[in-house]
Amino acid sequence: MTKITIRKMRRSDFSFAIRLTDTMNWDLTEKDFAFMMELEPEGCFVALADAKKVGITTTALFGKVGCIGNVIVDTQYRSKGIGVKLVKEAARYLSDKYASTIALYAYQNTVEFYRKMGFKADYNLIRFMGQGQKNQETYGKVGAMTRQDLEETIALDRTCMNWNRERLLRRKFAESRDLCYVARENSRLVGFAMADRYRQEIGPLICRVDQDEEAINLLKTVLSKLVNVEVGIGVSEKRRRIADALLQMNFKEEFRVTLMHLGKALPKTRCMVAMESLERS
């Protein structure tokens, strides 16, 4: 009988993790897994069938909210309970770190799998793909994010999300400062956007609920820096005006995911326009 075990991920597992995620066209690289290991060195896991590597998952912890990402099992070993074991191990790790809420983004064909494990659906996000467009450098009341802006950005993000993503925001600013922007109304910070040129993704994008116009201006400004680059962005279905603006810019819907949670209900995040990534938040 095959013995299934779960152990912590090692750097030597990265090549296996990339091969496995390539089967789903997730386009993850060694840099992506190194980033996840830096965020949670004890919270990334590999599933073994006897001695063979057959699955992975990763986690990220933001205060009382923990995120599970990259849950995938080799097709030859599915329907054997391995995915359940991976999710349970990730949830145990986050709970031991005092997360009261465990969240993840589920593809539509996996929602029922997570529902059977006790996860509850919150709302859907639409993943769009399109190209950056050269127009004016900035729009509306948007300006490049400075180090001083970063401190206000972290505070706004904590207020809007009701959980602490400071580690993540500082890392993204350090790596992609030229793709980070803020929007202000007089001196009041009303929103910000960050993008990752390496991953070719825009997010997070946070904007107060009465500031859709500035959210669109932030989006257009970032896209003006990514001319002819194929870019992805995951937008909350609740922000219909943002989705419509993307469609008008010739972005196409790629797929939808459902934000789900286990444990305490997720804090209200009405300010969230776009997710940071499918792996994290």
C-alpha positions in Angstrom: 0.0 0.0 0.0 1.3 3.4 -0.9 2.4 5.6 2.0 1.5 9.3 1.8 3.6 11.7 3.8 3.9 15.5 3.9 7.2 17.3 4.6 8.5 20.8 4.4 9.7 22.1 1.0 13.4 22.4 0.4 15.2 24.5 -2.3 16.1 21.2 -4.0 12.3 20.7 -4.6 12.0 23.8 -6.7 12.6 22.1 -10.0 9.9 19.5 -9.2 7.5 22.2 -8.1 8.1 24.1 -11.4 7.6 21.0 -13.5 4.4 20.2 -11.7 2.9 23.7 -11.9 3.9 23.9 -15.6 1.3 21.1 -16.2 -1.3 23.8 -15.3 0.4 26.6 -17.2 0.9 28.6 -14.0 4.3 30.0 -15.2 5.9 29.8 -11.8 9.7 29.9 -11.6 12.5 29.3 -9.1 12.3 32.9 -8.1 8.6 32.5 -7.3 9.2 29.6 -5.0 12.2 31.3 -3.4 10.0 34.2 -2.6 7.4 32.0 -1.0 10.1 30.2 1.0 11.4 33.6 2.2 7.9 34.6 3.3 7.2 31.3 5.1 10.3 29.0 5.2 8.4 26.5 7.4 5.1 26.8 5.6 5.7 25.4 2.2 5.1 21.6 1.8 5.7 18.7 -0.5 3.6 15.5 -0.6 5.3 12.1 -1.1 3.9 8.8 -2.3 6.4 6.5 -0.7 9.6 8.3 -1.7 8.2 10.0 -4.9 7.3 13.7 -4.9 3.7 14.0 -6.1 2.3 17.4 -4.8 3.0 20.8 -3.3 1.4 23.7 -1.5 2.6 27.0 -0.1 1.4 29.5 2.5 1.7 33.1 3.5 0.8 34.6 6.9 -0.5 38.2 7.4 -1.2 38.7 11.0 -4.5 36.8 11.9 -5.1 35.9 8.2 -3.2 33.0 6.6 -3.3 32.2 2.9 -2.9 28.9 1.1 -1.7 28.8 -2.5 -0.3 26.5 -5.2 -2.2 23.4 -4.2 -1.5 20.9 -6.9 -1.1 17.1 -7.1 0.4 15.0 -10.0 -2.5 13.9 -12.2 -1.5 10.2 -11.7 -2.0 10.6 -7.9 -5.2 12.5 -7.7 -8.4 11.3 -6.0 -6.3 9.6 -3.4 -6.7 12.2 -0.6 -3.3 13.8 -1.2 -4.7 17.2 -1.9 -6.8 17.0 1.3 -3.6 16.1 3.3 -1.7 19.1 1.8 -4.5 21.6 2.6 -4.8 20.2 6.1 -1.1 20.5 6.7 -1.0 24.0 5.4 -4.1 24.9 7.6 -2.5 23.3 10.6 0.7 25.3 10.1 -1.2 28.6 9.8 -3.4 27.8 12.8 -0.3 27.1 14.9 0.9 30.6 13.9 -2.3 32.0 15.4 -4.2 32.6 12.1 -7.9 32.8 13.0 -8.8 33.0 9.3 -7.4 30.8 6.5 -8.1 32.1 3.0 -7.4 30.9 -0.6 -8.5 31.5 -4.2 -10.2 28.5 -5.7 -10.6 27.8 -9.4 -14.2 27.2 -10.3 -13.7 23.5 -10.7 -12.2 23.2 -7.2 -14.7 25.2 -5.2 -16.7 22.0 -4.2 -13.4 20.3 -3.1 -12.7 23.1 -0.7 -16.3 23.4 0.4 -16.2 19.7 1.5 -13.3 20.6 3.7 -15.3 23.3 5.5 -14.2 26.4 3.4 -16.9 29.0 2.7 -17.2 31.1 -0.4 -17.0 34.9 -0.1 -17.0 36.4 -3.6 -15.6 35.9 -7.1 -12.7 37.7 -8.8 -12.1 37.9 -12.6 -8.7 37.3 -14.0 -8.1 39.5 -17.0 -5.2 39.4 -19.5 -4.2 42.3 -21.8 -1.3 44.5 -22.9 0.2 47.7 -21.4 -0.6 50.8 -23.4 1.4 53.9 -24.0 -0.4 57.1 -23.2 0.5 59.9 -20.8 2.9 59.0 -18.0 0.4 59.5 -15.2 -3.4 60.1 -14.9 -5.5 62.3 -12.6 -4.1 62.8 -9.1 -1.6 59.9 -9.5 2.1 60.1 -8.7 5.1 57.8 -8.3 5.2 56.1 -4.8 8.1 57.4 -2.7 9.5 55.8 0.5 7.5 58.3 2.5 4.4 57.3 0.6 5.1 53.7 1.3 4.5 54.2 5.1 1.1 55.7 4.3 0.4 53.0 1.8 1.0 50.3 4.4 -1.3 52.1 6.8 -4.1 52.5 4.2 -3.7 48.8 3.2 -4.1 47.7 6.9 -7.1 49.9 7.3 -8.8 48.7 4.1 -7.9 45.0 4.3 -8.1 44.7 8.1 -5.0 42.6 8.1 -1.3 43.2 8.0 0.5 42.8 4.6 3.5 45.1 5.5 6.2 42.5 4.7 4.7 41.8 1.3 4.2 45.5 0.4 7.8 46.4 1.4 9.2 43.6 -0.7 7.2 44.6 -3.7 8.2 48.2 -3.4 11.9 47.2 -3.1 11.7 45.0 -6.2 9.4 47.1 -8.5 9.6 50.6 -7.2 9.1 52.1 -10.7 5.7 50.3 -11.0 4.3 51.6 -7.7 2.0 54.6 -7.7 -0.3 56.4 -5.3 -3.4 58.5 -5.8 -4.2 61.5 -3.5 -7.1 63.8 -3.0 -5.6 67.0 -1.7 -3.1 65.5 0.8 -5.3 62.4 1.6 -4.1 59.1 0.2 -7.0 57.4 -1.5 -5.4 54.5 -3.3 -2.3 52.8 -4.5 -1.2 50.3 -7.1 1.8 48.0 -7.4 2.9 45.7 -10.2 5.5 43.1 -10.8 7.4 43.3 -14.1 8.9 39.8 -13.6 5.5 38.1 -13.1 3.8 40.5 -15.5 1.0 41.1 -13.0 -0.7 44.2 -11.6 -1.6 44.0 -7.9 -2.4 44.8 -5.2 -4.6 47.7 -6.2 -6.4 49.3 -3.3 -8.7 52.3 -3.6 -11.4 53.7 -1.4 -14.9 52.7 -2.5 -15.9 56.2 -3.6 -12.8 56.6 -5.7 -13.3 54.4 -8.8 -12.0 57.1 -11.1 -8.7 57.2 -9.3 -8.5 53.4 -9.3 -8.8 53.5 -13.1 -6.2 56.3 -13.2 -3.8 54.2 -11.2 -4.4 51.2 -13.5 -3.8 53.3 -16.6 -0.6 54.8 -15.2 0.9 51.4 -14.4 -0.1 50.1 -17.9 1.7 53.0 -19.5 4.9 51.6 -18.0 4.2 48.1 -19.4 3.8 48.9 -23.1 3.2 45.8 -25.3 3.8 43.6 -22.2 1.2 40.8 -21.7 -0.2 41.7 -18.2 -2.5 39.8 -15.8 -4.8 41.3 -13.2 -7.4 39.8 -10.9 -10.3 42.2 -10.2 -13.1 41.8 -7.7 -16.5 41.3 -9.3 -17.7 43.9 -6.8 -15.8 46.6 -8.7 -17.7 46.4 -11.9 -16.6 49.8 -13.2 -13.0 48.6 -13.0 -13.8 45.4 -15.0 -15.6 47.5 -17.6 -12.6 49.8 -17.9 -10.3 46.8 -18.5 -12.7 45.5 -21.2 -12.6 48.9 -22.9 -8.8 48.7 -22.9 -9.1 45.4 -24.8 -8.4 43.1 -21.9 -10.0 39.7 -22.0 -11.5 37.6 -19.3 -9.2 34.5 -18.7 -11.0 32.8 -15.8 -12.7 33.4 -12.5 -11.7 32.3 -9.0 -13.6 32.3 -5.7 -12.2 33.7 -2.5 -12.9 31.2 0.2 -12.2 31.1 3.9 -11.9 28.6 6.8 -12.5 29.7 10.4 -13.4 33.2 11.2 -15.0 35.2 8.4 -12.7 37.3 6.4 -12.6 41.0 7.3 -14.6 43.2 4.9 -12.3 44.4 2.1 -14.5 46.7 0.1 -11.4 48.8 -0.9 -9.7 45.9 -2.7 -9.8 46.5 -6.4 -7.2 43.8 -7.5 -5.6 40.9 -5.7 -1.8 40.8 -5.1 -1.6 37.3 -6.6 -3.4 33.9 -6.7 -0.8 32.5 -4.4 -1.1 35.0 -1.6 -3.6 37.8 -1.1 
